[in-house]
Amino acid sequence: MGKTKELSKDTIDKIVDLQKAGMSYRTIGNQPGKKATTVGAIIRKWKKFKMTVNLPPTGAPYKISPRGVSMILRKVRDQPRTTREDLVNDLKRAGTTVSTVTISITLHSHGLRSCSAHKVPLLKPAHVQAHLKFAKDHLDDPDEAWKKYRPKSTIPTEQHAGGNIMLWGCFSAKGTERLHRIEGRMDGAMYHEILGNNLLPSVRALKMGRGWVFQHDSDPKHTASATKEWLRKKHFKFLEWPSQSPDLNPIENLWRELKLRVAQRQPQNLKDLEKACIE
């Protein structure tokens, strides 16, 4: 829509005076040098702001050239994690200085909105290959083969740091069992001792029977040859699965729930913290 042609203050004042005298927009507009549409715009402005001076234009002039707009849109689409600050610096190198607010307005006008990237496990090439091998190895397994790995037949375990204490715990679909506080730095020997003192008693307490399968993550202490040999000597069945696979690590949900419940208790010291975790 075209802008109203600016008129002198004397002309605008005269138009307002004529309208106050009862003259219609059309009658005023029929006078030389005046149009009814222009008269209407002036009168509406006067009624709204009660002044006849020309108002300054609203909003800042568009600072980014069409070429600059194309450049930042292309970068955002090619590299979604680009920040507004990155775009400001890109334009500055191209000779255009703008603020992050201008960047936001430009992106919004083209239907783009900012968002936070979803956090996902960091997968190195070795992880990707391990995941692919795991999938291929079990691709043709019958459904019956996976029954023994369902939650009711597994005991996922993990050590977990909670504030200034570290815990080892286990659970199955039949419930939670022993929670053990780890004193000092845990090594392979300590891990074997924790399993020996807590895992089998937990299995018995949960009445798991003979078909249970042991699951722990790919921490180096868990995957060490000594640990695997220890498990074999104890005749424990365990599920081997690739690292960086949180979907196969259900105990993380349990630790999260424990954190929330302990936080509500607001423990004042380590003893209170340990007590809150156990309870």
Residue frames as qw, qx, qy, qz and C-alpha x, y, z in Angstrom:
[[0.000, 0.890, 0.456, 0.000, 0.00, 0.00, 0.00],
 [0.421, 0.546, -0.022, 0.724, 1.41, 3.38, -0.98],
 [0.359, -0.373, -0.448, 0.729, 2.44, 5.89, 1.65],
 [0.067, 0.918, 0.384, -0.073, 0.46, 9.11, 2.14],
 [0.488, 0.528, -0.004, 0.695, 2.26, 12.02, 0.47],
 [0.408, -0.456, -0.398, 0.684, 3.68, 14.30, 3.11],
 [0.088, 0.828, 0.314, 0.457, 2.07, 17.73, 3.21],
 [0.192, 0.394, -0.353, 0.826, 3.18, 20.90, 4.99],
 [0.145, -0.316, -0.753, 0.559, 1.96, 21.50, 8.52],
 [0.247, 0.253, 0.075, -0.932, -0.06, 24.54, 7.33],
 [0.491, 0.036, -0.616, -0.615, -1.90, 22.43, 4.76],
 [0.399, -0.204, -0.885, 0.127, -2.63, 19.70, 7.31],
 [0.018, -0.286, -0.540, 0.791, -3.87, 22.25, 9.85],
 [0.371, 0.167, -0.188, -0.894, -6.20, 23.74, 7.22],
 [0.501, -0.079, -0.786, -0.353, -7.63, 20.29, 6.39],
 [0.287, -0.273, -0.814, 0.425, -8.28, 19.60, 10.07],
 [0.124, 0.262, 0.278, -0.916, -9.95, 22.99, 10.51],
 [0.460, 0.067, -0.452, -0.762, -12.23, 22.36, 7.52],
 [0.479, -0.178, -0.856, -0.079, -13.22, 18.95, 8.93],
 [0.146, -0.280, -0.652, 0.689, -13.93, 20.53, 12.33],
 [0.275, 0.210, -0.001, -0.938, -16.21, 22.98, 10.53],
 [0.677, 0.271, 0.548, -0.410, -18.28, 20.04, 9.31],
 [0.529, 0.592, -0.412, -0.448, -16.95, 19.68, 5.78],
 [0.974, 0.007, 0.217, -0.071, -16.82, 16.09, 4.45],
 [0.607, -0.348, 0.539, 0.470, -13.69, 14.28, 3.28],
 [0.548, 0.457, 0.570, 0.407, -14.93, 14.34, -0.30],
 [0.125, 0.968, 0.203, 0.078, -15.66, 18.08, -0.26],
 [0.366, -0.818, 0.333, 0.294, -12.24, 18.86, 1.19],
 [0.639, -0.133, 0.627, 0.425, -10.63, 16.50, -1.30],
 [0.508, 0.697, 0.451, 0.231, -12.28, 18.27, -4.23],
 [0.059, -0.966, 0.108, 0.226, -10.20, 21.36, -3.50],
 [0.626, 0.690, -0.340, 0.124, -7.08, 21.87, -5.66],
 [0.231, 0.581, -0.695, 0.355, -4.04, 19.90, -4.47],
 [0.427, -0.238, 0.714, -0.502, -6.01, 17.60, -2.20],
 [0.496, -0.011, -0.793, -0.354, -7.41, 14.05, -2.48],
 [0.734, -0.449, -0.067, -0.504, -10.17, 12.46, -0.45],
 [0.915, -0.111, -0.342, 0.184, -7.93, 9.49, 0.50],
 [0.451, 0.287, -0.366, 0.762, -5.18, 11.84, 1.68],
 [0.337, -0.496, 0.107, -0.793, -7.67, 13.91, 3.63],
 [0.866, -0.351, -0.228, -0.273, -9.07, 10.79, 5.28],
 [0.801, 0.023, -0.399, 0.446, -5.61, 9.62, 6.36],
 [0.182, 0.383, -0.293, 0.857, -4.79, 13.03, 7.85],
 [0.549, -0.472, 0.004, -0.690, -8.06, 13.25, 9.78],
 [0.916, -0.250, -0.311, -0.043, -7.72, 9.71, 11.15],
 [0.634, 0.153, -0.401, 0.644, -4.18, 10.48, 12.30],
 [0.082, -0.439, 0.205, -0.871, -5.36, 13.68, 13.98],
 [0.739, -0.427, -0.132, -0.505, -8.24, 11.91, 15.76],
 [0.911, -0.142, -0.347, 0.173, -5.90, 9.20, 17.03],
 [0.659, -0.032, -0.271, 0.701, -2.89, 11.30, 18.10],
 [0.149, -0.925, -0.307, 0.168, -4.47, 14.76, 18.53],
 [0.301, -0.643, 0.302, 0.636, -1.61, 16.37, 16.61],
 [0.659, 0.727, 0.110, -0.159, -1.00, 17.54, 13.07],
 [0.037, -0.746, 0.622, 0.234, 2.78, 17.25, 12.86],
 [0.797, 0.322, -0.479, -0.178, 4.12, 14.47, 10.67],
 [0.823, -0.473, 0.303, -0.080, 4.95, 11.41, 12.78],
 [0.015, -0.611, 0.761, 0.216, 8.36, 9.81, 12.36],
 [0.754, 0.162, -0.545, -0.328, 8.28, 6.53, 10.46],
 [0.790, -0.433, 0.353, -0.253, 7.89, 3.46, 12.68],
 [0.958, 0.009, 0.227, 0.173, 10.53, 0.75, 12.71],
 [0.311, -0.641, 0.469, 0.523, 14.12, 0.83, 11.57],
 [0.598, 0.593, -0.345, -0.416, 14.99, 0.74, 7.89],
 [0.993, 0.031, 0.111, 0.024, 15.77, -2.71, 6.54],
 [0.214, -0.825, 0.481, 0.205, 19.53, -3.08, 6.94],
 [0.558, -0.196, 0.766, 0.251, 20.23, -6.39, 5.23],
 [0.360, 0.422, -0.470, -0.687, 20.38, -6.48, 1.45],
 [0.913, 0.151, -0.020, -0.377, 18.54, -9.22, -0.47],
 [0.667, 0.440, -0.585, 0.141, 21.92, -10.82, -1.14],
 [0.036, -0.398, 0.722, -0.565, 22.72, -10.78, 2.58],
 [0.738, -0.084, 0.319, -0.589, 19.34, -12.31, 3.40],
 [0.895, 0.287, -0.289, -0.181, 19.95, -15.11, 0.91],
 [0.408, 0.487, -0.696, 0.336, 23.36, -15.73, 2.45],
 [0.263, -0.295, 0.694, -0.602, 22.12, -16.12, 6.03],
 [0.842, 0.063, 0.146, -0.515, 19.10, -18.20, 5.00],
 [0.798, 0.382, -0.465, -0.043, 21.33, -20.56, 3.06],
 [0.215, 0.429, -0.755, 0.448, 23.73, -20.93, 5.98],
 [0.525, -0.194, 0.525, -0.641, 20.95, -21.62, 8.49],
 [0.904, 0.177, -0.012, -0.389, 19.42, -24.28, 6.26],
 [0.723, 0.423, -0.531, 0.126, 22.78, -25.91, 5.54],
 [0.404, 0.133, -0.690, 0.585, 24.03, -25.62, 9.13],
 [0.461, -0.672, -0.461, -0.352, 21.03, -25.64, 11.52],
 [0.660, -0.532, -0.332, 0.414, 23.25, -25.20, 14.59],
 [0.344, 0.378, 0.016, 0.859, 24.37, -21.75, 13.40],
 [0.235, -0.618, -0.521, 0.540, 23.78, -19.06, 16.06],
 [0.178, 0.950, 0.252, 0.040, 22.62, -15.49, 15.59],
 [0.341, -0.814, 0.307, 0.355, 26.09, -14.33, 16.63],
 [0.595, -0.049, 0.637, 0.488, 27.59, -16.44, 13.83],
 [0.388, 0.692, 0.524, 0.311, 25.31, -14.73, 11.31],
 [0.104, -0.980, -0.028, 0.165, 26.16, -11.28, 12.68],
 [0.462, -0.582, 0.490, 0.456, 29.87, -12.04, 12.19],
 [0.564, 0.263, 0.656, 0.427, 29.28, -13.41, 8.69],
 [0.244, 0.882, 0.364, 0.173, 27.46, -10.24, 7.63],
 [0.284, -0.900, 0.154, 0.291, 30.10, -8.07, 9.28],
 [0.547, -0.280, 0.585, 0.529, 32.80, -9.75, 7.20],
 [0.406, 0.497, 0.631, 0.436, 30.64, -9.03, 4.15],
 [0.170, 0.198, 0.076, 0.962, 30.46, -5.34, 5.07],
 [0.436, -0.555, -0.354, -0.614, 27.06, -5.18, 6.81],
 [0.127, 0.102, -0.720, 0.674, 26.76, -4.42, 10.52],
 [0.586, -0.424, -0.345, -0.598, 23.53, -5.52, 12.22],
 [0.372, -0.387, 0.645, -0.544, 22.40, -6.71, 15.64],
 [0.032, 0.045, 0.998, -0.026, 21.18, -10.14, 16.68],
 [0.378, 0.472, 0.532, -0.593, 17.69, -8.64, 16.94],
 [0.449, 0.564, -0.301, -0.624, 17.79, -7.75, 13.25],
 [0.164, 0.239, -0.935, -0.204, 18.91, -11.30, 12.49],
 [0.211, 0.243, 0.881, -0.347, 15.97, -12.71, 14.47],
 [0.446, 0.563, 0.223, -0.659, 13.47, -10.45, 12.70],
 [0.369, 0.496, -0.592, -0.518, 14.86, -11.45, 9.31],
 [0.075, 0.083, -0.993, -0.035, 14.72, -15.17, 10.09],
 [0.296, 0.366, 0.725, -0.504, 11.21, -14.89, 11.55],
 [0.454, 0.554, -0.043, -0.696, 9.98, -13.06, 8.45],
 [0.470, 0.377, -0.705, -0.373, 11.08, -16.09, 6.41],
 [0.884, -0.191, -0.211, -0.370, 9.36, -18.61, 8.67],
 [0.677, 0.186, -0.612, 0.363, 12.45, -19.71, 10.62],
 [0.575, -0.750, 0.058, -0.322, 12.52, -20.04, 14.41],
 [0.122, 0.568, -0.755, 0.303, 15.29, -20.80, 16.86],
 [0.917, -0.282, -0.141, -0.246, 15.33, -24.09, 18.72],
 [0.382, -0.645, 0.656, -0.085, 17.58, -26.10, 21.00],
 [0.546, 0.334, -0.742, -0.198, 19.31, -29.14, 19.59],
 [0.914, -0.318, -0.049, -0.247, 18.23, -32.45, 21.07],
 [0.210, -0.657, 0.719, -0.088, 20.90, -34.09, 23.17],
 [0.966, 0.145, -0.147, -0.154, 21.90, -37.49, 21.90],
 [0.807, -0.422, 0.301, 0.283, 24.75, -39.86, 22.75],
 [0.155, 0.790, -0.491, -0.333, 28.06, -39.03, 21.10],
 [0.944, 0.135, 0.300, 0.021, 28.61, -41.82, 18.61],
 [0.122, -0.659, 0.615, 0.416, 32.13, -42.34, 17.35],
 [0.598, 0.374, -0.571, -0.420, 32.71, -44.44, 14.21],
 [0.175, 0.161, -0.955, 0.179, 33.52, -47.42, 16.43],
 [0.374, 0.189, 0.641, -0.644, 30.15, -47.05, 18.21],
 [0.635, 0.401, -0.132, -0.647, 28.30, -46.91, 14.89],
 [0.492, 0.327, -0.783, -0.194, 30.02, -50.06, 13.68],
 [0.015, -0.043, 0.915, -0.402, 29.31, -51.84, 16.98],
 [0.516, 0.280, 0.391, -0.709, 25.61, -50.89, 16.80],
 [0.642, 0.411, -0.391, -0.516, 25.41, -52.09, 13.22],
 [0.327, 0.252, -0.910, 0.033, 27.10, -55.38, 14.08],
 [0.246, 0.069, 0.776, -0.577, 24.76, -55.88, 17.05],
 [0.626, 0.357, 0.135, -0.680, 21.73, -55.35, 14.81],
 [0.602, 0.408, -0.595, -0.343, 23.02, -57.66, 12.09],
 [0.116, 0.223, -0.940, 0.230, 24.00, -60.37, 14.58],
 [0.237, 0.237, 0.798, -0.501, 20.47, -60.47, 15.98],
 [0.374, 0.202, -0.288, -0.858, 18.51, -59.60, 12.83],
 [0.613, 0.003, -0.665, -0.427, 17.21, -63.12, 12.25],
 [0.015, 0.046, -0.865, 0.499, 16.74, -64.10, 15.88],
 [0.329, -0.498, -0.728, -0.337, 13.24, -65.47, 16.56],
 [0.368, -0.680, 0.001, -0.634, 11.00, -63.67, 19.03],
 [0.879, -0.424, -0.218, 0.006, 11.53, -66.47, 21.52],
 [0.713, 0.150, -0.263, 0.632, 15.22, -65.63, 21.70],
 [0.078, 0.484, -0.150, 0.859, 14.44, -62.20, 23.11],
 [0.640, -0.621, -0.342, -0.295, 12.13, -63.31, 25.89],
 [0.771, -0.336, -0.302, 0.449, 15.10, -63.89, 28.17],
 [0.379, 0.101, -0.062, 0.918, 16.17, -60.27, 27.62],
 [0.244, -0.709, -0.380, -0.541, 12.82, -58.72, 28.50],
 [0.140, -0.626, 0.368, -0.673, 12.73, -56.61, 31.67],
 [0.829, -0.412, 0.100, -0.365, 11.13, -59.36, 33.74],
 [0.981, -0.022, -0.028, 0.192, 14.13, -61.59, 33.08],
 [0.581, 0.479, -0.208, 0.624, 16.99, -59.10, 33.32],
 [0.505, -0.765, -0.200, 0.346, 18.80, -57.28, 36.09],
 [0.441, 0.724, -0.064, 0.526, 20.39, -54.09, 34.72],
 [0.617, -0.639, -0.169, 0.427, 23.05, -52.68, 37.06],
 [0.402, 0.709, -0.014, 0.580, 25.08, -49.50, 37.06],
 [0.463, -0.387, -0.350, 0.717, 27.17, -47.34, 39.35],
 [0.070, 0.809, 0.368, 0.453, 25.87, -43.82, 39.74],
 [0.333, 0.018, -0.334, 0.882, 27.26, -40.63, 41.22],
 [0.233, -0.793, -0.502, -0.256, 24.74, -38.78, 43.36],
 [0.276, -0.946, 0.107, -0.130, 26.21, -35.55, 44.70],
 [0.013, 0.729, -0.667, 0.154, 29.27, -36.64, 46.65],
 [0.617, -0.205, 0.745, -0.148, 28.50, -40.33, 46.88],
 [0.416, 0.303, -0.702, -0.493, 28.63, -43.11, 44.33],
 [0.713, -0.040, 0.522, -0.467, 26.11, -45.93, 44.32],
 [0.188, 0.119, -0.901, -0.372, 25.71, -49.36, 42.78],
 [0.578, 0.123, 0.497, -0.635, 22.19, -50.70, 42.47],
 [0.051, 0.005, -0.903, -0.427, 20.14, -53.25, 40.59],
 [0.561, 0.224, 0.371, -0.705, 16.52, -53.91, 39.69],
 [0.068, 0.117, 0.902, 0.410, 14.28, -56.12, 37.60],
 [0.385, -0.346, -0.437, -0.736, 10.63, -56.03, 36.62],
 [0.618, -0.456, -0.638, 0.047, 9.97, -57.69, 39.98],
 [0.404, -0.905, -0.130, 0.018, 11.31, -54.72, 41.88],
 [0.223, 0.802, -0.447, 0.328, 14.42, -52.97, 43.15],
 [0.892, -0.282, -0.288, 0.205, 16.97, -54.66, 45.33],
 [0.664, -0.497, -0.102, 0.549, 20.26, -53.90, 46.98],
 [0.253, 0.923, -0.045, 0.286, 21.80, -50.43, 46.86],
 [0.817, -0.292, -0.089, 0.489, 25.48, -50.29, 47.74],
 [0.002, -0.987, 0.129, 0.091, 27.52, -47.20, 48.50],
 [0.838, 0.320, -0.108, 0.429, 30.94, -47.22, 46.85],
 [0.440, -0.853, 0.108, 0.259, 33.76, -45.91, 49.01],
 [0.385, -0.533, 0.518, 0.547, 36.75, -44.49, 47.17],
 [0.408, 0.521, -0.470, -0.584, 37.60, -45.07, 43.55],
 [0.886, 0.069, 0.404, -0.215, 36.13, -48.22, 42.09],
 [0.135, 0.527, -0.754, -0.369, 38.41, -50.52, 40.12],
 [0.657, 0.095, -0.649, -0.372, 37.87, -53.96, 38.62],
 [0.342, -0.003, -0.869, 0.358, 38.61, -55.81, 41.86],
 [0.212, 0.132, 0.503, -0.828, 36.15, -53.67, 43.82],
 [0.601, 0.141, -0.263, -0.742, 33.51, -54.17, 41.13],
 [0.575, 0.036, -0.811, -0.101, 33.89, -57.96, 41.38],
 [0.145, -0.080, -0.776, 0.609, 33.54, -57.71, 45.16],
 [0.395, 0.139, 0.191, -0.888, 30.37, -55.60, 44.84],
 [0.668, 0.101, -0.508, -0.535, 28.84, -58.10, 42.44],
 [0.470, 0.032, -0.866, 0.167, 29.81, -61.01, 44.66],
 [0.053, -0.147, -0.691, 0.706, 28.26, -59.45, 47.75],
 [0.340, 0.331, 0.260, -0.841, 25.14, -57.96, 46.18],
 [0.437, 0.215, -0.545, -0.683, 24.15, -59.45, 42.82],
 [0.397, -0.087, -0.906, -0.116, 23.31, -63.04, 43.73],
 [0.028, -0.316, -0.729, 0.607, 21.59, -62.09, 47.03],
 [0.340, 0.323, 0.009, -0.883, 19.47, -59.63, 45.02],
 [0.449, 0.095, -0.731, -0.505, 18.55, -62.35, 42.52],
 [0.274, -0.210, -0.918, 0.198, 17.45, -64.63, 45.34],
 [0.087, 0.342, 0.497, -0.793, 15.49, -61.88, 47.09],
 [0.430, 0.328, -0.184, -0.821, 13.64, -61.08, 43.86],
 [0.696, 0.124, 0.690, -0.156, 12.98, -64.80, 43.24],
 [0.356, 0.620, -0.398, -0.575, 14.29, -64.57, 39.70],
 [0.954, 0.161, 0.233, -0.103, 14.67, -68.31, 39.21],
 [0.696, -0.240, 0.475, 0.482, 17.27, -69.69, 36.80],
 [0.556, 0.573, 0.458, 0.391, 16.40, -67.83, 33.59],
 [0.072, -0.958, -0.072, 0.267, 17.64, -64.39, 34.56],
 [0.694, 0.445, 0.068, 0.562, 20.20, -62.48, 32.50],
 [0.438, -0.653, -0.104, 0.608, 22.71, -59.99, 33.88],
 [0.434, 0.735, 0.237, 0.463, 23.09, -56.63, 32.14],
 [0.360, -0.741, -0.042, 0.565, 25.55, -53.82, 32.79],
 [0.426, 0.889, -0.029, -0.166, 26.82, -51.06, 30.55],
 [0.842, 0.403, -0.088, 0.347, 30.08, -50.86, 28.61],
 [0.294, -0.901, 0.314, -0.060, 32.18, -49.21, 31.30],
 [0.459, 0.577, -0.671, 0.081, 35.79, -50.43, 30.93],
 [0.277, -0.330, 0.802, -0.414, 35.57, -52.18, 34.30],
 [0.775, 0.166, 0.397, -0.462, 32.53, -54.08, 33.07],
 [0.826, 0.527, -0.117, -0.160, 33.96, -55.13, 29.73],
 [0.046, -0.702, 0.710, -0.022, 37.45, -56.01, 30.97],
 [0.647, 0.186, -0.728, -0.129, 38.59, -59.56, 30.29],
 [0.124, 0.105, -0.830, 0.534, 38.94, -60.18, 34.02],
 [0.481, 0.089, 0.366, -0.792, 35.31, -59.20, 34.61],
 [0.751, 0.217, -0.363, -0.506, 34.03, -61.38, 31.77],
 [0.507, 0.192, -0.829, 0.135, 36.04, -64.30, 33.11],
 [0.128, -0.059, 0.698, -0.702, 34.71, -63.68, 36.63],
 [0.652, 0.140, 0.100, -0.739, 31.13, -63.76, 35.32],
 [0.721, 0.233, -0.591, -0.276, 31.78, -66.98, 33.40],
 [0.285, 0.168, -0.864, 0.380, 33.23, -68.67, 36.47],
 [0.308, 0.084, 0.583, -0.747, 30.12, -67.69, 38.41],
 [0.146, 0.314, 0.897, 0.274, 28.01, -69.08, 35.54],
 [0.206, 0.634, 0.335, -0.666, 26.18, -65.77, 35.13],
 [0.454, 0.523, 0.567, 0.445, 24.50, -65.18, 31.77],
 [0.101, -0.649, -0.096, 0.748, 25.07, -61.63, 30.61],
 [0.533, 0.761, 0.367, 0.057, 23.88, -59.54, 27.68],
 [0.460, -0.239, 0.266, 0.813, 26.60, -58.01, 25.53],
 [0.307, 0.846, 0.429, 0.081, 25.47, -54.80, 23.88],
 [0.515, 0.433, 0.026, 0.740, 27.25, -51.84, 22.25],
 [0.282, -0.408, -0.345, 0.797, 28.18, -48.73, 24.21],
 [0.128, 0.198, -0.090, -0.968, 26.36, -45.41, 23.79],
 [0.328, -0.287, -0.763, -0.478, 23.00, -47.21, 23.58],
 [0.206, -0.109, 0.513, -0.826, 20.84, -45.51, 26.23],
 [0.722, -0.046, -0.211, -0.657, 17.70, -47.18, 24.88],
 [0.803, -0.011, -0.596, 0.016, 19.16, -50.47, 26.12],
 [0.352, 0.108, -0.613, 0.699, 20.05, -49.06, 29.54],
 [0.387, -0.664, -0.488, -0.415, 16.75, -48.82, 31.46],
 [0.579, -0.484, -0.449, 0.477, 18.38, -48.27, 34.84],
 [0.224, 0.150, 0.015, 0.963, 19.07, -44.66, 33.81],
 [0.380, -0.545, -0.373, -0.648, 15.34, -44.03, 34.27],
 [0.708, -0.531, -0.447, 0.130, 15.56, -45.47, 37.78],
 [0.519, -0.150, -0.206, 0.816, 18.50, -43.24, 38.70],
 [0.029, -0.362, -0.199, -0.910, 16.59, -40.22, 37.42],
 [0.573, -0.597, -0.422, -0.370, 13.60, -41.12, 39.58],
 [0.710, -0.395, -0.376, 0.445, 15.88, -41.62, 42.58],
 [0.337, 0.116, -0.055, 0.933, 17.45, -38.20, 42.04],
 [0.267, -0.503, -0.284, -0.771, 14.05, -36.51, 42.00],
 [0.698, -0.570, -0.413, -0.127, 12.88, -38.23, 45.17],
 [0.670, -0.250, -0.289, 0.636, 16.11, -37.58, 47.05],
 [0.180, 0.304, 0.050, 0.934, 16.05, -33.90, 46.05],
 [0.454, -0.620, -0.333, -0.546, 12.63, -33.57, 47.69],
 [0.763, -0.489, -0.359, 0.222, 14.12, -34.82, 50.97],
 [0.117, 0.897, -0.215, 0.368, 16.81, -32.11, 50.90],
 [0.873, -0.288, -0.226, 0.323, 19.52, -34.11, 52.73],
 [0.169, -0.975, 0.143, -0.025, 21.87, -31.94, 54.78],
 [0.238, -0.676, 0.689, 0.108, 24.95, -34.18, 54.78],
 [0.375, 0.327, -0.818, -0.288, 26.35, -37.36, 53.24],
 [0.096, 0.059, 0.941, -0.318, 24.80, -39.56, 55.90],
 [0.472, 0.447, 0.406, -0.642, 21.36, -38.08, 55.22],
 [0.473, 0.507, -0.448, -0.565, 21.97, -38.43, 51.49],
 [0.202, 0.190, -0.957, -0.086, 22.82, -42.12, 51.78],
 [0.233, 0.234, 0.814, -0.479, 19.83, -42.72, 54.06],
 [0.506, 0.498, 0.109, -0.696, 17.47, -40.95, 51.64],
 [0.419, 0.408, -0.685, -0.435, 18.76, -43.06, 48.74],
 [0.087, 0.050, -0.989, 0.111, 18.34, -46.34, 50.61],
 [0.305, 0.347, 0.667, -0.584, 14.86, -45.50, 51.87]]
